[in-house]
Amino acid sequence: MKAVSQIIPDNLIYEMVNGTPIYYKCYQDFLAGKKQLAEIMGSSILQSLIISRFLYYLQTQLGFNYEVLTNEIGIQFEKKSWRAADLAIIKTSDIKKIKSSNKYLDFPPEIVVEIDTKADLISIQNPLGYYHEKTEELLNFGVKKVIWIFTESQKVMIATPDNKWEISNWSDDINVLDDVSLKIEELLQDRK
């Protein structure tokens, strides 16, 4: 008897690279009925805290010159090739040129910030390569800086075109844009 292959629903696709889907982490648990869709798409408390405080800090520092977009915004490179971003910083003048729509962003943000990944790296031959390939794609598309925040190792990777990529600690000052810098460690301090 021939094995029947299971069709994977489109809503389990996290990103698409040259027509090849990258699925959400633990998508197979959803297909097996072990997890609900929200469980595999959701963020941890720590990831959510970093995103919300990072967003708040940037909005207060950048003023009206930039918009900080969030919620896994899609960045469309070309047909059947797109990536998701936790945060994307875009010039307000650029965002005014486009109309609100349900389409992905089709021009490069100034900065992309990623906190870990929701991609299923088990099925990727070189899991570390995923971070490098995604970063390279974003930079080649025209993004000026990609910042990865890793919760498990408490490290930050900063990549810019034509420069060495840097690895920093959460206690180090991270330049985000212009004269706006922050320390992840300070973002996470208890509020009084």
N, C-alpha and C positions, 0 to 999 in steps of 0.2 A: 504494500500500500504506500502511495506517495504522500510525503509530509506536506501538510498545508501550511503555507507561510502566512503569518499574521500581518494584516495591513495596519501600519502604524498611523494613527490619526495626525493630521497636520498640526493640531494644537499642542502636540508634544515636541514640535520642532522649536529649538531655542534659537538657532542661527542657521544660515544657509551659505555654503561656500562653493561657488561654481556649480550650483545645482545639487550638491551633496549635503543632505541635512545633518546637522549636529543636534542631537536630542537633549532634552532636559535630563539632568542627573536623576537616576532612579526611575526613568521612564518605564523600565521593564517591570518594576514593582507595581506601577499603575496598570500595565497590561495584564499582569497576573492577578489583579484585584486586591493587592496587599496595601495599596496606598490610594488616597484620593488625589485628584489633579492638583488641588490647592497645596497639598503636602509637598509635592515635588517642585512646584513653581514658587513657593514662598521663600522668604528670607528668614535667617535666624534673628534673634533679638539683637545680637551684637552687630550684625550686618545692617539691620534697620536703624539702629542707634547711630552708627557711623554715617550712614546716608543722610538721615534727618538732621544731624548736627552739622555735618559738612555743608549741606544745602543751606541751612539757616545762616551759618557763618559766611558763606560766599555771598548770599543775598544781601547781608548787611554790609559787606566790604566792597562789593562790586558796584553797588548803586544801580543806576538805570542804564548803564552802558552795555551790560550783559544780561542774558537770560540763562538760568540754570535749569535745564530740562532733566527730568528723571523718569522713573517707572519703566526701566528697560527700553528706552527709546530705540527704535530701529534706525539703523544707518544703512541706506541702500547704496551699494557701490555700483552695481549694474543689475540687469535682470537675473534673477535666481542667485544673487550673491549679496547678502546683508549680514550685519552683526548687530548685537544688542549692547546698550551702554547703560550702566547704572546712573551716571550723571554725564550730561553733555553741556558744556559752556559755549554759548553762541552769542555773537554780537547782536545787540537789540536791533541794530539797523538791518542785519541779515534776516532776522525773524520777521520783521515788518514786511519784507518783500514777498513772503509766502502767505498764502491764505490758510486758515485753519482747515485741516483735512484729516482723514484717517489714513493718510499715506505716510511712509517712512521718510525720514530726512534724506534728501538727495544731494546735499552739499556737506562738506566737512565742518564739524564743530571746531572751535579753537582748541578745546581741551576735552578729553574723555577721561572719566574716572571710573574705575572698576573695583568692586569689592569682591574678592574671590571670584568664583564663576558658578553658574548654574548648569554648565555644560556637562554632559555625560562623558567623562574622560576615559572611562573603562574601555570603550570601544575604539578609542583613538590610539593608534600605534605608538605615538610618542606624546604622552600627556604633557610634559614640560613644553614640547613644541607647540602645543595649542596656544599657550600664552604668548610665545614669540611670534607665531604666525598671525594671530589676531592683532597684536601690536603693530607688526610690520604692515599689515593691510590698512590699518587705520592711518598710520603715518604716510604710507604711499598714496592714500586717498586725499591727504592734505591736512590731517589733524596735526596741530603744532606740538601737542604734548599728550602722552598717555600716562596716566598714573594708576598703578595697580596697588591696592591695599590688601594685604594677606592677613587674615585674622588668626590663623593657626600659628604662623611663625612670627607674627607681629613685625612684619617687614613691609616696606614700600618700595616698589620699582617705578622709576621715572624714566620714560623714553622720549627722546626728541629726535627729529631727523638730523642726520649727519653728526651726531654726538654719541659719546659712550653712554650706554644705559647705566643708571645708577641704582644701587640698592641702599636703602636707608632703614633705620630703626624707627619705631613709632615715637621715640623721644626726640628725634631729629627734626629740625625746621624743614618743612617741605614748601618750596615755592610753587604756587599753583599758577598764578597769572599776574603779570606786571609786578606790583609791589605787595601782592597778597600772598602771605605765607601762613602756615599753621603747623601744629604738631598734633598728630593723631592722639597721642597720649593725653594732651590737654583737652582735646574735644571730648574725651570720655570721662573726664573728672566729674565727680559728683557735683551737682549744682547746689548752691546754698540759698 
